[in-house]
Amino acid sequence: MVNSCRKLIFNIYIGFYCSAIILSTICICSQFSIPSTDQFSKDPGAFPVATNGQPFPWRELRLPSVVTPLHYDLFVHPNLTSLDFVASEKIEILVRDATQFIILHSKDLEIINATLQSEEDLRYRKPGIMLTVLSYPAHEQIALLVPEKLTADLRYYVAIDFQAKLADGFEGFYKSTYRTLDGETRIIAVTDFEPTQARMAFPCFDEPLFKASFSIKIRRENRHIALSNMPKVKTTELEGGLLEDHFETTVKMSTYLVAYIVCDFNSVSGTSSSGVKVSIYASPDKRNQTHYALEASLKLLDFYENYFDINYPLPKLDLVAIPDFESGAMENWGLITYKETSLLFDPKTSSISDKLWVTKVIAHELAHQWFGNLVTMEWWNDIWLNEGFATYMELISVNATYPELQFDDYFLDVCFEVIKRDSLNSSRPISNQAETPTQIQEMFDAVSYNKGACTLNMLKDFLSEEKFQKGIIHYLKKFSYRNAKNDDLWSSLSNSCLEGDFTSGGFCYSDSKATSNTLAFLEENAEVKEMMTTWTLQKGIPLVVVQQEGRSLRLRQERFLSGVFEEEPEWRALQERYLWHIPLTYSTSSSDAIHRHILKSKTDTLDLPEKTSWVKFNVDSNGYYMVHYEGHGWDQLITQLNRNHTLLRPKDRTGLIHDAFQLVSAGRLTLDKALDLTRYLQHEANIPALLKGLGYLELFYHMMDRRNISDVTENLKDYILRYFKPVIDTQSWNDEGSVWDRTLRSDLLKLACYLNHASCIRKATELFSQWMESGGKLNIPTDVLKIVYSVGAQTTAGWNYLLERYELSVSGAEKNKILYALSTSKHQEKLMKLIELGMEGKVIKTQDLAVLLYAIARNPEGQRLAWNFVRENWTHLLKKFGLGSFPMRLIISGTTSHFSSRDELQEVKLFFDFLKAQGSHLDVFQIVVENISKNIKWLEKNLPTLRTWLLASI
């Protein structure tokens, strides 16, 4: 799954790329010890009470393993007029231990009846036995009580008839609407089950370990089509003009991957090299926006089949743009669902960043067809095995299929974003316990996605690309159609041999030389596992402290903590028991060679072969660790940047800028030193490095602006516009150049206009006026479209016209740009109108409310408005989005994390205490409190330095 709104890929895309929001969780446990039927009989009072007052025979959140599903026959008939559905299912189960009850998941379903048949009953066509159904909503479970114990090692068949309303939100089997060009509202029905919502659509064993196959039938009207995981095999005409579609039986898979849709969409199709039919579906008015997705899907599918050496196992692959969708996308096997802005590309209104987003989301979801679908984690505590791998495979696949997008450079920000989260004490391990549905939802965060991907990239760099690829092929082949855990991955990556690589003596020979003997293999296996458990089972990120003394390098590792200073009492306690095995890389002024060393202890010493004027650790930022240079280390690097920055690799220059400013937030480097490092940027031709330095200056500007520290705000504005004037003045207002040329244009002109740069405002105003005069028909270059709209939105006439255009536009990319522009208004009544429209959900869809509140909160005129609205409307927001959902976490963090005063911190704490007292608790509460505290400390420590540095620089 991709999180733009739930799945954290964790650059959150809100149409106007927000910074990523990263939440921690608690996660579930291993298989519980199982209370037996005898325990229930002896002491029913020790068990929960069902809704009818009877004892419920199961007390754990996890299902018992005494019964496992083998196959589901599922029939569904949604009524898109009455907005409900009737359904039935027959589940083939295997009883592993004798039991007198069957526990399944079910949520908000009305069970009409349930019956049980044995294999013998089925053979002789005997009627089923009626079962007593008990419900325990607190655990989202039902119990089917049988009159006599089910016999171990036999198969039975459970038939259940049930019905429910189509859900109002974005989970389970829910309704979605869209408007046609002539203003008609149409309704479709769609599923979204990850992580724990299949139980809202049909009673099931809704845990990833309970894999089964599914045969699905869907009844519909003639004006609709039905889609599911597998191809349709036949359609039967029924009385009353209804049609019933029968779909092929699926492969063995987890319940969260089941999917079906009833809609009236159109499609474009193509065939992959291996014969898989790939189709892109969208509402009829948006069919012309599907062509890029088809091209990308075909290229990426071919790439993955070759890279993994495993053919995509289904005969078809559908990608569907859903009008109302909470996350960026969902990887349902054979029927991937997307938010429209994550799949559709409109050449007239989609920018280069939109194209990059669509490409990487498609790459992410296609990677899941292997990582997640073919091989699934045993439990949600290891969701990173799905999401971390899919995020990492974006890098590998997009680099290979679309090298012109230069995604390799964008991947740096995947790691930089999660470091902000991971350097807080409230972070969590990659592999982490989660038990309740809310805790499981919180696992879909930047730690699972981004940190998972970055540690895999580091491991690939350590093992070599060839060995890493062989290892993951081994992992996928060994665990196909099964479940896996952390240790299974480490074993596969240690032993990259496939079945065919072994000789008759049991040894594997690969890379044209023997992996030696069993002892060597065991040592290597232990090394990878020992190293990687330090990255997956403990939270946080290490700081490597380097001190050069002649030809000797003294190394020390610590836990990097942002917002907690070394001199504070709690710092030492927060360092205890943290130790990583860090695969270090470094280069020196003396040669281009990349040196390697594994730091396994708190301290170590390295001897350099020759004298060197500087040393730079973490080559190309491939390692997931921070570096601080004590003594004259930073001064030597700054001197080199000023003399000839090209002697350092481009990614190393970007990494130095990132690390320097992060070290400021930890109190390890002075702000003036970090700012001095950026002075060389006037000579920097590498755009990612240039934008990284500019990004920190912009961050400081917004912090000062929101706090109304006017003298520093004005001086920062003057410094940015003067210092970067040469590069600002060379920007053209078109869509020409490389992907990074275009990204620079968008980011730089957006900042220049925000700072009221005269020529930028003049050009944007001119283009906006021409666009309005043309009735919205003038094609403005896509890379500057958001800038032009934002400048135009500052007048009442422009703002009103943009809102009208927002309602009429059929391009999600354009709507996102307009919505961002509308949120920049300086008039609070206009901002309040946007929030009201978002709450109403007609003009501005509910799916966009969270990112709207985020954007308004970033507007100095809207920050209090958004925060007050959230506090006053918490109950209403909770009804629209679940407590642990990504939109809810974004709303909480997005409207508070930028605060930087003690009064604001106190307000936030009081509100969170109020919510906890009501039984609402999320890990994001602590994350927000830490972020605000960090902002307060940063200002107290660094504001005088920033003020002085600016006065000396302008």
HELIX and SHEET records of a PDB file:
HELIX    1   1 THR A   37  LYS A   42  1                                   6    
HELIX    2   2 PRO A   44  ALA A   46  5                                   3    
HELIX    3   3 GLU A  119  ARG A  123  1                                   5    
HELIX    4   4 PRO A  137  HIS A  139  5                                   3    
HELIX    5   5 ALA A  198  MET A  200  5                                   3    
HELIX    6   6 GLU A  239  GLY A  241  5                                   3    
HELIX    7   7 THR A  255  LEU A  257  5                                   3    
HELIX    8   8 PRO A  284  GLN A  289  5                                   6    
HELIX    9   9 HIS A  291  PHE A  308  1                                  18    
HELIX   10  10 GLU A  340  SER A  342  5                                   3    
HELIX   11  11 ILE A  352  HIS A  368  1                                  17    
HELIX   12  12 TRP A  380  ASP A  382  5                                   3    
HELIX   13  13 TRP A  384  THR A  401  1                                  18    
HELIX   14  14 PRO A  403  LEU A  405  5                                   3    
HELIX   15  15 PHE A  407  ASP A  422  1                                  16    
HELIX   16  16 PRO A  437  GLU A  442  1                                   6    
HELIX   17  17 ALA A  446  ALA A  446  1                                   1    
HELIX   18  18 VAL A  447  LYS A  451  3                                   5    
HELIX   19  19 GLY A  452  LEU A  463  1                                  12    
HELIX   20  20 GLU A  465  LYS A  478  1                                  14    
HELIX   21  21 ASN A  486  SER A  494  1                                   9    
HELIX   22  22 GLU A  499  ASP A  501  5                                   3    
HELIX   23  23 THR A  518  THR A  536  1                                  19    
HELIX   24  24 PRO A  569  GLN A  575  1                                   7    
HELIX   25  25 VAL A  619  SER A  621  5                                   3    
HELIX   26  26 GLY A  633  ASN A  644  1                                  12    
HELIX   27  27 HIS A  645  LEU A  647  5                                   3    
HELIX   28  28 PRO A  650  SER A  665  1                                  16    
HELIX   29  29 LEU A  671  LEU A  677  1                                   7    
HELIX   30  30 THR A  678  HIS A  683  5                                   6    
HELIX   31  31 ILE A  687  ARG A  706  1                                  20    
HELIX   32  32 SER A  710  TYR A  723  1                                  14    
HELIX   33  33 LYS A  725  ASP A  729  1                                   5    
HELIX   34  34 VAL A  739  TYR A  754  1                                  16    
HELIX   35  35 ALA A  758  GLU A  773  1                                  16    
HELIX   36  36 THR A  782  VAL A  784  5                                   3    
HELIX   37  37 LEU A  785  GLY A  792  1                                   8    
HELIX   38  38 THR A  796  LEU A  808  1                                  13    
HELIX   39  39 GLY A  812  SER A  823  1                                  12    
HELIX   40  40 GLN A  828  GLU A  840  1                                  13    
HELIX   41  41 THR A  846  ASP A  848  5                                   3    
HELIX   42  42 LEU A  849  ALA A  857  1                                   9    
HELIX   43  43 GLN A  863  GLU A  872  1                                  10    
HELIX   44  44 TRP A  874  LYS A  880  1                                   7    
HELIX   45  45 PHE A  886  GLY A  894  1                                   9    
HELIX   46  46 ARG A  902  ALA A  917  1                                  16    
HELIX   47  47 ASP A  923  SER A  953  1                                  31    
SHEET    1   A 8 ILE A 129  MET A 130  0                                        
SHEET    2   A 8 GLU A 110  SER A 118 -1                                        
SHEET    3   A 8 ARG A 155  LYS A 165 -1                                        
SHEET    4   A 8 ASP A  84  VAL A  95 -1                                        
SHEET    5   A 8 VAL A  67  ASN A  79 -1                                        
SHEET    6   A 8 SER A 213  ARG A 220  1                                        
SHEET    7   A 8 LEU A 243  PHE A 247 -1                                        
SHEET    8   A 8 LYS A 232  GLU A 237 -1                                        
SHEET    1   B 3 THR A  99  HIS A 105  0                                        
SHEET    2   B 3 GLN A 141  LEU A 150 -1                                        
SHEET    3   B 3 THR A 132  TYR A 136 -1                                        
SHEET    1   C 4 GLY A 172  ARG A 179  0                                        
SHEET    2   C 4 THR A 185  ASP A 192 -1                                        
SHEET    3   C 4 TYR A 260  CYS A 263 -1                                        
SHEET    4   C 4 ILE A 225  SER A 228 -1                                        
SHEET    1   D 5 ASN A 266  THR A 271  0                                        
SHEET    2   D 5 LYS A 277  ALA A 282 -1                                        
SHEET    3   D 5 LYS A 316  ILE A 322  1                                        
SHEET    4   D 5 LEU A 335  LYS A 339  1                                        
SHEET    5   D 5 ALA A 329  MET A 330 -1                                        
SHEET    1   E 2 VAL A 375  MET A 377  0                                        
SHEET    2   E 2 ARG A 482  ALA A 484  1                                        
SHEET    1   F 2 TYR A 509  SER A 510  0                                        
SHEET    2   F 2 LYS A 513  ALA A 514 -1                                        
SHEET    1   G 4 THR A 603  ASP A 607  0                                        
SHEET    2   G 4 SER A 552  ARG A 559 -1                                        
SHEET    3   G 4 PRO A 542  GLU A 549 -1                                        
SHEET    4   G 4 MET A 626  TYR A 629  1                                        
SHEET    1   H 3 SER A 591  LEU A 599  0                                        
SHEET    2   H 3 ILE A 582  THR A 588 -1                                        
SHEET    3   H 3 VAL A 615  PHE A 617 -1                                        
END                                                                             
